[in-house]
């Protein structure tokens, strides 16, 4: 049960931090819910996970896992395609422009 709790916390935490890094305008441009809504969903999911850590199969906790999974599988690729988040590592851009 502890391993399930740690895995759920890692999944939700990763999704939350990733959502923080994506520009606000990328969400509506990709046709998804806004950034504050996703941060709210994922933030509440992380808080619930921390609050009920010994019982990872708690119903509300499972809803948080589903929310994080939806973000990572559906929303994250869509906002990345729009240009949200980090740049592609194959570009030749330095800290002050292309080289």
N, C-alpha and C positions, 0 to 999 in steps of 0.2 A: 504494500500500500504506500509505503514511503517513496518507492521508486516511481509509482504513478503520480504522486504529488509533486515530486521534483520535476518529472517530465512535463506535467501540466504547467507548473510555474515557469519552466524554461520556455515552453511554447508561447505562453501568454506574454511573458516579459520580452521575448524577442519580437513578437508582433507589435507590442506597444512601442518599443524603442524604434523599430523600423517606421512605424506610423509617425513618430515625432520627427524623423529625418526627412520625410517627404514634404515638398512645398505644398502650401495650402491650395493653390490654384490647380494642382495636378489632379485632385480628386474630382471636382466638377468637370474638368476637361475630359476625364476618362469616363464620365457618366456614372460615377459612384456617389455614395453618400459623402457629406462634407467631412473635412478633417476633424472638426470638433466632435462630431457624432462618433466617428471611429475611435478617437481618443477616449471618449466617454465610455464606449462599449468595452474597449480593451482595458482601460484603467479600472473600471468596476470589476472586470473579470480578474485582474491581478489582485485587487483588494480582497475579493471573495476567496480567491485561492489562498491568500495569506491567512485570512480569518478562519477558514475551515481546513487548514492544511492536513490534519490527521485523517480527514474523511474526503479523499479525492473523488469519490463516487457520489457525492452530494449532488442533487439535481441541478441546483443553480450553478454549481461548479462545472458540471458537464455542459451547461449552456455557454459558459465562458470559453470552454475548450472549442466548442463548435464555432463561436464567434471568431476566435483567433484563427481557427483553421480556414474559415471563409475569407478572412482578411488575407491570409498568406497564399491561398490558392487562387482566389478570384481578384481581389482588389489590388494586391501588391503587383502582380504582373501587368495589370492595366495601367496603373500609375507609372510604373517603370517604362512602359512603352511610350507614354506621353513625354517622358523626360524627367520624372520625379526621382529624387534620391541621388545617389552617387553617380559620377560619370563612369563610362566604360573605361576599363584600365588599358585598352588598346589604343587610345587616342594619344597624340603627341602633344598634349597640353601640359605646360609647366605651371607653376604657381602664378606666373605673370603673363600667360598667354601661350600660343603655340610655339614650338621650337623646331 
